[in-house]
Structure formats: C-alpha cells, structure tokens
Amino acid sequence: MNELAISLNIADRPYRLSVEKDHEELFRKATRLIEKRLKDYSLNYAYKDKQDLLAMVALEYATSFLQDEEILMQKEEQWNEKLKEVDRVLAENLSEQKVL
C-alpha cells in the first residue's frame, strides 16, 4: 500500500490521517463538501457551537446514505428479477431446441 499522511481541517479543527495515496483527493473533496454544508447550516440555522452544525451535517449525510442504500437494494432486486426472467426464457428456448 502507498499511504500518505495528510492533514484536514474540519470545523476549525485539524485532523491528521493516513490514507491511500489514490484516495487523498476523495478525502479532500469530502472535507470541502462538509465545510460547505457547515457554512450553509451556519447561515440558515441558530446554533450554539460547531458541534451542532456537525451533527446536522452528519444527519444529512447519514440519511442520504440510507436512502441511496435502499434505492440500490430495490434496483438490485429488480435486476435479479429481470435476470431470472432472462434465465427462464433461455432455459425454455434451450429445451425447445433439444426437442427439435
């Protein structure tokens, strides 16, 4: 593995992480996204400290993750049903070919 030590600043706190070099930009992009959402929440909602904002951002992303996960499971079920149907049609056609 090719790990890299990086420092990210989230809610005015530095965090040192070891990440795979290939994932560095992903972590930096995620940090920018979190910081943007923190700023958006700070402009639109009353809060006592940044912990409140972080909780809202975490809730937003966790909810979004769970919704996406549910959609993916539904899509997977749909694809499995379609694949079963294709398999059934192929099996029928093969059995007809053997009869001929």
N, CA, C and O atoms as CSV, one atom per row, in Angstrom:
chain,resi,resn,atom,element,x,y,z
A,1,MET,N,N,0.824,-1.180,0.000
A,1,MET,CA,C,0.000,0.000,0.000
A,1,MET,C,C,0.870,1.246,0.000
A,1,MET,O,O,1.956,1.288,0.578
A,2,ASN,N,N,0.349,2.245,-0.667
A,2,ASN,CA,C,1.051,3.505,-0.762
A,2,ASN,C,C,0.288,4.543,0.063
A,2,ASN,O,O,-0.586,5.238,-0.457
A,3,GLU,N,N,0.626,4.643,1.358
A,3,GLU,CA,C,-0.101,5.539,2.253
A,3,GLU,C,C,0.573,6.897,2.330
A,3,GLU,O,O,1.779,7.052,2.144
A,4,LEU,N,N,-0.278,7.868,2.617
A,4,LEU,CA,C,0.155,9.245,2.672
A,4,LEU,C,C,-0.431,9.869,3.929
A,4,LEU,O,O,-1.604,9.651,4.234
A,5,ALA,N,N,0.365,10.643,4.667
A,5,ALA,CA,C,-0.128,11.358,5.845
A,5,ALA,C,C,-0.635,12.715,5.382
A,5,ALA,O,O,0.104,13.499,4.788
A,6,ILE,N,N,-1.910,12.981,5.664
A,6,ILE,CA,C,-2.483,14.260,5.272
A,6,ILE,C,C,-3.122,14.918,6.490
A,6,ILE,O,O,-3.431,14.260,7.483
A,7,SER,N,N,-3.309,16.219,6.392
A,7,SER,CA,C,-3.972,16.964,7.449
A,7,SER,C,C,-5.191,17.641,6.834
A,7,SER,O,O,-5.093,18.334,5.821
A,8,LEU,N,N,-6.337,17.427,7.466
A,8,LEU,CA,C,-7.583,18.023,7.002
A,8,LEU,C,C,-8.139,18.897,8.109
A,8,LEU,O,O,-8.017,18.567,9.288
A,9,ASN,N,N,-8.746,20.004,7.733
A,9,ASN,CA,C,-9.325,20.918,8.707
A,9,ASN,C,C,-10.842,20.864,8.566
A,9,ASN,O,O,-11.393,21.245,7.534
A,10,ILE,N,N,-11.513,20.384,9.620
A,10,ILE,CA,C,-12.969,20.298,9.633
A,10,ILE,C,C,-13.468,21.019,10.880
A,10,ILE,O,O,-13.058,20.713,12.000
A,11,ALA,N,N,-14.361,21.983,10.666
A,11,ALA,CA,C,-14.936,22.775,11.762
A,11,ALA,C,C,-13.837,23.399,12.633
A,11,ALA,O,O,-13.897,23.373,13.862
A,12,ASP,N,N,-12.857,23.946,11.964
A,12,ASP,CA,C,-11.744,24.636,12.629
A,12,ASP,C,C,-10.868,23.728,13.484
A,12,ASP,O,O,-10.177,24.195,14.390
A,13,ARG,N,N,-10.897,22.439,13.195
A,13,ARG,CA,C,-10.017,21.508,13.901
A,13,ARG,C,C,-9.206,20.710,12.886
A,13,ARG,O,O,-9.745,20.217,11.896
A,14,PRO,N,N,-7.913,20.589,13.140
A,14,PRO,CA,C,-7.088,19.795,12.224
A,14,PRO,C,C,-7.174,18.293,12.560
A,14,PRO,O,O,-7.211,17.899,13.726
A,15,TYR,N,N,-7.203,17.493,11.525
A,15,TYR,CA,C,-7.215,16.036,11.688
A,15,TYR,C,C,-6.135,15.460,10.796
A,15,TYR,O,O,-6.125,15.676,9.585
A,16,ARG,N,N,-5.216,14.714,11.422
A,16,ARG,CA,C,-4.164,14.041,10.654
A,16,ARG,C,C,-4.624,12.627,10.381
A,16,ARG,O,O,-5.057,11.907,11.281
A,17,LEU,N,N,-4.521,12.246,9.125
A,17,LEU,CA,C,-4.957,10.917,8.704
A,17,LEU,C,C,-3.893,10.271,7.840
A,17,LEU,O,O,-3.110,10.950,7.176
A,18,SER,N,N,-3.878,8.970,7.859
A,18,SER,CA,C,-3.098,8.207,6.887
A,18,SER,C,C,-4.087,7.612,5.910
A,18,SER,O,O,-4.969,6.843,6.291
A,19,VAL,N,N,-3.935,7.972,4.649
A,19,VAL,CA,C,-4.845,7.489,3.616
A,19,VAL,C,C,-4.032,6.938,2.459
A,19,VAL,O,O,-2.869,7.291,2.268
A,20,GLU,N,N,-4.662,6.076,1.701
A,20,GLU,CA,C,-4.001,5.604,0.492
A,20,GLU,C,C,-3.849,6.787,-0.454
A,20,GLU,O,O,-4.747,7.622,-0.568
A,21,LYS,N,N,-2.726,6.851,-1.120
A,21,LYS,CA,C,-2.441,7.977,-1.998
A,21,LYS,C,C,-3.548,8.167,-3.031
A,21,LYS,O,O,-3.888,9.300,-3.373
A,22,ASP,N,N,-4.110,7.075,-3.526
A,22,ASP,CA,C,-5.179,7.149,-4.520
A,22,ASP,C,C,-6.457,7.758,-3.952
A,22,ASP,O,O,-7.306,8.215,-4.718
A,23,HIS,N,N,-6.613,7.776,-2.638
A,23,HIS,CA,C,-7.831,8.289,-2.003
A,23,HIS,C,C,-7.679,9.704,-1.448
A,23,HIS,O,O,-8.633,10.267,-0.911
A,24,GLU,N,N,-6.495,10.273,-1.575
A,24,GLU,CA,C,-6.265,11.596,-0.998
A,24,GLU,C,C,-7.263,12.621,-1.512
A,24,GLU,O,O,-7.862,13.344,-0.715
A,25,GLU,N,N,-7.454,12.701,-2.808
A,25,GLU,CA,C,-8.362,13.709,-3.360
A,25,GLU,C,C,-9.800,13.459,-2.919
A,25,GLU,O,O,-10.557,14.411,-2.728
A,26,LEU,N,N,-10.185,12.214,-2.757
A,26,LEU,CA,C,-11.523,11.887,-2.267
A,26,LEU,C,C,-11.734,12.453,-0.862
A,26,LEU,O,O,-12.785,13.029,-0.581
A,27,PHE,N,N,-10.747,12.296,0.021
A,27,PHE,CA,C,-10.835,12.839,1.377
A,27,PHE,C,C,-10.860,14.367,1.362
A,27,PHE,O,O,-11.597,14.988,2.128
A,28,ARG,N,N,-10.067,14.958,0.503
A,28,ARG,CA,C,-10.046,16.421,0.424
A,28,ARG,C,C,-11.373,16.955,-0.117
A,28,ARG,O,O,-11.884,17.969,0.359
A,29,LYS,N,N,-11.918,16.269,-1.105
A,29,LYS,CA,C,-13.216,16.668,-1.662
A,29,LYS,C,C,-14.315,16.522,-0.606
A,29,LYS,O,O,-15.178,17.392,-0.485
A,30,ALA,N,N,-14.286,15.434,0.150
A,30,ALA,CA,C,-15.272,15.218,1.218
A,30,ALA,C,C,-15.159,16.322,2.266
A,30,ALA,O,O,-16.169,16.814,2.768
A,31,THR,N,N,-13.935,16.706,2.591
A,31,THR,CA,C,-13.722,17.780,3.567
A,31,THR,C,C,-14.308,19.087,3.063
A,31,THR,O,O,-14.963,19.807,3.818
A,32,ARG,N,N,-14.077,19.401,1.784
A,32,ARG,CA,C,-14.642,20.631,1.213
A,32,ARG,C,C,-16.172,20.587,1.242
A,32,ARG,O,O,-16.820,21.597,1.520
A,33,LEU,N,N,-16.736,19.440,0.960
A,33,LEU,CA,C,-18.184,19.276,0.975
A,33,LEU,C,C,-18.749,19.477,2.383
A,33,LEU,O,O,-19.760,20.156,2.562
A,34,ILE,N,N,-18.097,18.891,3.361
A,34,ILE,CA,C,-18.525,19.061,4.757
A,34,ILE,C,C,-18.431,20.526,5.159
A,34,ILE,O,O,-19.358,21.066,5.763
A,35,GLU,N,N,-17.329,21.164,4.830
A,35,GLU,CA,C,-17.153,22.574,5.173
A,35,GLU,C,C,-18.224,23.447,4.520
A,35,GLU,O,O,-18.724,24.383,5.144
A,36,LYS,N,N,-18.579,23.148,3.271
A,36,LYS,CA,C,-19.629,23.907,2.593
A,36,LYS,C,C,-20.961,23.729,3.310
A,36,LYS,O,O,-21.683,24.703,3.524
A,37,ARG,N,N,-21.294,22.498,3.683
A,37,ARG,CA,C,-22.562,22.245,4.378
A,37,ARG,C,C,-22.558,22.905,5.752
A,37,ARG,O,O,-23.588,23.422,6.185
A,38,LEU,N,N,-21.421,22.898,6.447
A,38,LEU,CA,C,-21.324,23.590,7.733
A,38,LEU,C,C,-21.618,25.075,7.563
A,38,LEU,O,O,-22.347,25.665,8.361
A,39,LYS,N,N,-21.053,25.670,6.531
A,39,LYS,CA,C,-21.290,27.087,6.271
A,39,LYS,C,C,-22.760,27.332,5.950
A,39,LYS,O,O,-23.359,28.277,6.464
A,40,ASP,N,N,-23.349,26.480,5.096
A,40,ASP,CA,C,-24.764,26.624,4.751
A,40,ASP,C,C,-25.644,26.555,6.002
A,40,ASP,O,O,-26.531,27.388,6.190
A,41,TYR,N,N,-25.396,25.568,6.847
A,41,TYR,CA,C,-26.188,25.439,8.073
A,41,TYR,C,C,-25.967,26.639,9.000
A,41,TYR,O,O,-26.909,27.118,9.632
A,42,SER,N,N,-24.741,27.117,9.079
A,42,SER,CA,C,-24.460,28.248,9.977
A,42,SER,C,C,-25.186,29.514,9.530
A,42,SER,O,O,-25.536,30.355,10.358
A,43,LEU,N,N,-25.411,29.649,8.234
A,43,LEU,CA,C,-26.107,30.823,7.717
A,43,LEU,C,C,-27.625,30.725,7.863
A,43,LEU,O,O,-28.321,31.741,7.878
A,44,ASN,N,N,-28.129,29.500,7.969
A,44,ASN,CA,C,-29.572,29.310,7.956
A,44,ASN,C,C,-30.195,28.868,9.280
A,44,ASN,O,O,-31.417,28.904,9.427
A,45,TYR,N,N,-29.378,28.456,10.237
A,45,TYR,CA,C,-29.916,27.941,11.493
A,45,TYR,C,C,-29.170,28.528,12.683
A,45,TYR,O,O,-27.981,28.838,12.602
A,46,ALA,N,N,-29.888,28.674,13.784
A,46,ALA,CA,C,-29.243,29.099,15.026
A,46,ALA,C,C,-28.483,27.905,15.604
A,46,ALA,O,O,-28.951,26.769,15.525
A,47,TYR,N,N,-27.333,28.162,16.173
A,47,TYR,CA,C,-26.537,27.086,16.764
A,47,TYR,C,C,-25.701,27.638,17.901
A,47,TYR,O,O,-25.376,28.824,17.942
A,48,LYS,N,N,-25.355,26.736,18.837
A,48,LYS,CA,C,-24.524,27.145,19.974
A,48,LYS,C,C,-23.047,27.031,19.640
A,48,LYS,O,O,-22.252,27.922,19.941
A,49,ASP,N,N,-22.698,25.913,19.011
A,49,ASP,CA,C,-21.308,25.727,18.599
A,49,ASP,C,C,-21.264,24.851,17.354
A,49,ASP,O,O,-22.288,24.362,16.876
A,50,LYS,N,N,-20.067,24.668,16.851
A,50,LYS,CA,C,-19.925,23.917,15.599
A,50,LYS,C,C,-20.325,22.453,15.741
A,50,LYS,O,O,-20.603,21.783,14.747
A,51,GLN,N,N,-20.355,21.958,16.976
A,51,GLN,CA,C,-20.802,20.578,17.207
A,51,GLN,C,C,-22.243,20.402,16.719
A,51,GLN,O,O,-22.591,19.368,16.149
A,52,ASP,N,N,-23.084,21.432,16.951
A,52,ASP,CA,C,-24.468,21.388,16.478
A,52,ASP,C,C,-24.511,21.291,14.955
A,52,ASP,O,O,-25.292,20.523,14.392
A,53,LEU,N,N,-23.668,22.075,14.302
A,53,LEU,CA,C,-23.617,22.059,12.840
A,53,LEU,C,C,-23.110,20.720,12.324
A,53,LEU,O,O,-23.644,20.174,11.359
A,54,LEU,N,N,-22.071,20.195,12.975
A,54,LEU,CA,C,-21.537,18.888,12.576
A,54,LEU,C,C,-22.586,17.789,12.717
A,54,LEU,O,O,-22.671,16.889,11.881
A,55,ALA,N,N,-23.385,17.871,13.784
A,55,ALA,CA,C,-24.448,16.877,13.983
A,55,ALA,C,C,-25.457,16.948,12.844
A,55,ALA,O,O,-25.909,15.914,12.354
A,56,MET,N,N,-25.813,18.152,12.422
A,56,MET,CA,C,-26.771,18.305,11.325
A,56,MET,C,C,-26.196,17.788,10.005
A,56,MET,O,O,-26.897,17.136,9.232
A,57,VAL,N,N,-24.934,18.078,9.755
A,57,VAL,CA,C,-24.289,17.584,8.536
A,57,VAL,C,C,-24.221,16.055,8.565
A,57,VAL,O,O,-24.498,15.396,7.563
A,58,ALA,N,N,-23.853,15.504,9.712
A,58,ALA,CA,C,-23.788,14.040,9.842
A,58,ALA,C,C,-25.157,13.417,9.614
A,58,ALA,O,O,-25.270,12.401,8.928
A,59,LEU,N,N,-26.192,14.016,10.182
A,59,LEU,CA,C,-27.550,13.517,9.998
A,59,LEU,C,C,-27.967,13.594,8.532
A,59,LEU,O,O,-28.571,12.662,8.000
A,60,GLU,N,N,-27.644,14.702,7.889
A,60,GLU,CA,C,-27.976,14.860,6.468
A,60,GLU,C,C,-27.324,13.772,5.621
A,60,GLU,O,O,-27.984,13.139,4.797
A,61,TYR,N,N,-26.029,13.560,5.829
A,61,TYR,CA,C,-25.320,12.577,5.011
A,61,TYR,C,C,-25.688,11.144,5.367
A,61,TYR,O,O,-25.733,10.287,4.484
A,62,ALA,N,N,-25.949,10.868,6.631
A,62,ALA,CA,C,-26.372,9.517,7.020
A,62,ALA,C,C,-27.735,9.201,6.414
A,62,ALA,O,O,-27.957,8.093,5.927
A,63,THR,N,N,-28.648,10.171,6.443
A,63,THR,CA,C,-29.975,9.979,5.853
A,63,THR,C,C,-29.863,9.757,4.355
A,63,THR,O,O,-30.513,8.870,3.801
A,64,SER,N,N,-29.044,10.557,3.708
A,64,SER,CA,C,-28.833,10.414,2.266
A,64,SER,C,C,-28.231,9.054,1.936
A,64,SER,O,O,-28.639,8.405,0.973
A,65,PHE,N,N,-27.264,8.627,2.733
A,65,PHE,CA,C,-26.638,7.319,2.536
A,65,PHE,C,C,-27.667,6.206,2.641
A,65,PHE,O,O,-27.696,5.304,1.804
A,66,LEU,N,N,-28.517,6.264,3.670
A,66,LEU,CA,C,-29.529,5.225,3.869
A,66,LEU,C,C,-30.551,5.219,2.742
A,66,LEU,O,O,-30.992,4.152,2.315
A,67,GLN,N,N,-30.935,6.395,2.254
A,67,GLN,CA,C,-31.861,6.454,1.122
A,67,GLN,C,C,-31.224,5.842,-0.125
A,67,GLN,O,O,-31.863,5.066,-0.836
A,68,ASP,N,N,-29.972,6.189,-0.384
A,68,ASP,CA,C,-29.266,5.638,-1.541
A,68,ASP,C,C,-29.118,4.126,-1.423
A,68,ASP,O,O,-29.269,3.402,-2.407
A,69,GLU,N,N,-28.821,3.654,-0.216
A,69,GLU,CA,C,-28.681,2.219,0.018
A,69,GLU,C,C,-30.002,1.497,-0.268
A,69,GLU,O,O,-30.007,0.421,-0.866
A,70,GLU,N,N,-31.107,2.085,0.157
A,70,GLU,CA,C,-32.422,1.491,-0.087
A,70,GLU,C,C,-32.729,1.451,-1.577
A,70,GLU,O,O,-33.239,0.451,-2.084
A,71,ILE,N,N,-32.419,2.535,-2.277
A,71,ILE,CA,C,-32.636,2.573,-3.726
A,71,ILE,C,C,-31.803,1.516,-4.416
A,71,ILE,O,O,-32.289,0.834,-5.318
A,72,LEU,N,N,-30.542,1.369,-4.001
A,72,LEU,CA,C,-29.673,0.346,-4.601
A,72,LEU,C,C,-30.206,-1.061,-4.360
A,72,LEU,O,O,-30.147,-1.909,-5.250
A,73,MET,N,N,-30.725,-1.313,-3.162
A,73,MET,CA,C,-31.286,-2.634,-2.871
A,73,MET,C,C,-32.507,-2.906,-3.742
A,73,MET,O,O,-32.688,-4.019,-4.236
A,74,GLN,N,N,-33.343,-1.891,-3.930
A,74,GLN,CA,C,-34.514,-2.055,-4.794
A,74,GLN,C,C,-34.091,-2.321,-6.229
A,74,GLN,O,O,-34.651,-3.196,-6.890
A,75,LYS,N,N,-33.108,-1.575,-6.715
A,75,LYS,CA,C,-32.597,-1.775,-8.075
A,75,LYS,C,C,-32.004,-3.176,-8.226
A,75,LYS,O,O,-32.208,-3.841,-9.242
A,76,GLU,N,N,-31.273,-3.612,-7.208
A,76,GLU,CA,C,-30.677,-4.945,-7.247
A,76,GLU,C,C,-31.765,-6.014,-7.329
A,76,GLU,O,O,-31.643,-6.974,-8.090
A,77,GLU,N,N,-32.825,-5.844,-6.547
A,77,GLU,CA,C,-33.945,-6.792,-6.602
A,77,GLU,C,C,-34.578,-6.798,-7.988
A,77,GLU,O,O,-34.905,-7.860,-8.516
A,78,GLN,N,N,-34.755,-5.607,-8.583
A,78,GLN,CA,C,-35.327,-5.516,-9.927
A,78,GLN,C,C,-34.441,-6.224,-10.949
A,78,GLN,O,O,-34.933,-6.960,-11.805
A,79,TRP,N,N,-33.128,-5.995,-10.852
A,79,TRP,CA,C,-32.206,-6.649,-11.778
A,79,TRP,C,C,-32.211,-8.167,-11.586
A,79,TRP,O,O,-32.160,-8.920,-12.558
A,80,ASN,N,N,-32.273,-8.608,-10.334
A,80,ASN,CA,C,-32.325,-10.046,-10.086
A,80,ASN,C,C,-33.572,-10.663,-10.692
A,80,ASN,O,O,-33.511,-11.754,-11.258
A,81,GLU,N,N,-34.709,-9.975,-10.580
A,81,GLU,CA,C,-35.952,-10.472,-11.190
A,81,GLU,C,C,-35.829,-10.525,-12.711
A,81,GLU,O,O,-36.261,-11.492,-13.339
A,82,LYS,N,N,-35.242,-9.491,-13.297
A,82,LYS,CA,C,-35.056,-9.475,-14.753
A,82,LYS,C,C,-34.118,-10.592,-15.189
A,82,LYS,O,O,-34.360,-11.250,-16.200
A,83,LEU,N,N,-33.041,-10.808,-14.423
A,83,LEU,CA,C,-32.104,-11.877,-14.762
A,83,LEU,C,C,-32.759,-13.251,-14.650
A,83,LEU,O,O,-32.500,-14.136,-15.465
A,84,LYS,N,N,-33.607,-13.425,-13.639
A,84,LYS,CA,C,-34.343,-14.688,-13.502
A,84,LYS,C,C,-35.258,-14.904,-14.704
A,84,LYS,O,O,-35.382,-16.022,-15.205
A,85,GLU,N,N,-35.893,-13.833,-15.161
A,85,GLU,CA,C,-36.778,-13.928,-16.323
A,85,GLU,C,C,-35.979,-14.279,-17.577
A,85,GLU,O,O,-36.401,-15.127,-18.364
A,86,VAL,N,N,-34.835,-13.637,-17.766
A,86,VAL,CA,C,-33.972,-13.958,-18.914
A,86,VAL,C,C,-33.521,-15.411,-18.831
A,86,VAL,O,O,-33.532,-16.124,-19.834
A,87,ASP,N,N,-33.131,-15.845,-17.657
A,87,ASP,CA,C,-32.703,-17.225,-17.462
A,87,ASP,C,C,-33.833,-18.198,-17.794
A,87,ASP,O,O,-33.602,-19.231,-18.423
A,88,ARG,N,N,-35.053,-17.866,-17.372
A,88,ARG,CA,C,-36.202,-18.726,-17.645
A,88,ARG,C,C,-36.463,-18.818,-19.147
A,88,ARG,O,O,-36.696,-19.906,-19.671
A,89,VAL,N,N,-36.422,-17.666,-19.846
A,89,VAL,CA,C,-36.658,-17.648,-21.289
A,89,VAL,C,C,-35.576,-18.442,-22.008
A,89,VAL,O,O,-35.876,-19.212,-22.921
A,90,LEU,N,N,-34.328,-18.264,-21.607
A,90,LEU,CA,C,-33.230,-19.022,-22.224
A,90,LEU,C,C,-33.390,-20.519,-21.991
A,90,LEU,O,O,-33.183,-21.318,-22.904
A,91,ALA,N,N,-33.756,-20.897,-20.782
A,91,ALA,CA,C,-33.942,-22.315,-20.466
A,91,ALA,C,C,-35.072,-22.896,-21.309
A,91,ALA,O,O,-34.956,-24.015,-21.808
A,92,GLU,N,N,-36.164,-22.150,-21.475
A,92,GLU,CA,C,-37.273,-22.619,-22.309
A,92,GLU,C,C,-36.837,-22.795,-23.765
A,92,GLU,O,O,-37.168,-23.790,-24.410
A,93,ASN,N,N,-36.086,-21.809,-24.270
A,93,ASN,CA,C,-35.616,-21.891,-25.660
A,93,ASN,C,C,-34.648,-23.046,-25.856
A,93,ASN,O,O,-34.689,-23.727,-26.881
A,94,LEU,N,N,-33.777,-23.269,-24.878
A,94,LEU,CA,C,-32.844,-24.398,-24.998
A,94,LEU,C,C,-33.575,-25.729,-24.955
A,94,LEU,O,O,-33.224,-26.648,-25.694
A,95,SER,N,N,-34.583,-25.847,-24.107
A,95,SER,CA,C,-35.324,-27.093,-24.021
A,95,SER,C,C,-36.124,-27.318,-25.306
A,95,SER,O,O,-36.286,-28.461,-25.733
A,96,GLU,N,N,-36.628,-26.243,-25.930
A,96,GLU,CA,C,-37.314,-26.379,-27.215
A,96,GLU,C,C,-36.356,-26.811,-28.309
A,96,GLU,O,O,-36.728,-27.587,-29.189
A,97,GLN,N,N,-35.121,-26.316,-28.262
A,97,GLN,CA,C,-34.117,-26.694,-29.247
A,97,GLN,C,C,-33.787,-28.180,-29.153
A,97,GLN,O,O,-33.565,-28.841,-30.168
A,98,LYS,N,N,-33.758,-28.703,-27.921
A,98,LYS,CA,C,-33.455,-30.125,-27.738
A,98,LYS,C,C,-34.575,-31.002,-28.271
A,98,LYS,O,O,-34.328,-32.106,-28.757
A,99,VAL,N,N,-35.803,-30.513,-28.183
A,99,VAL,CA,C,-36.961,-31.279,-28.672
A,99,VAL,C,C,-36.932,-31.355,-30.176
A,99,VAL,O,O,-37.284,-32.393,-30.737
A,100,LEU,N,N,-36.526,-30.293,-30.858
A,100,LEU,CA,C,-36.483,-30.265,-32.309
A,100,LEU,C,C,-35.373,-31.146,-32.778
A,100,LEU,O,O,-35.152,-31.273,-33.982
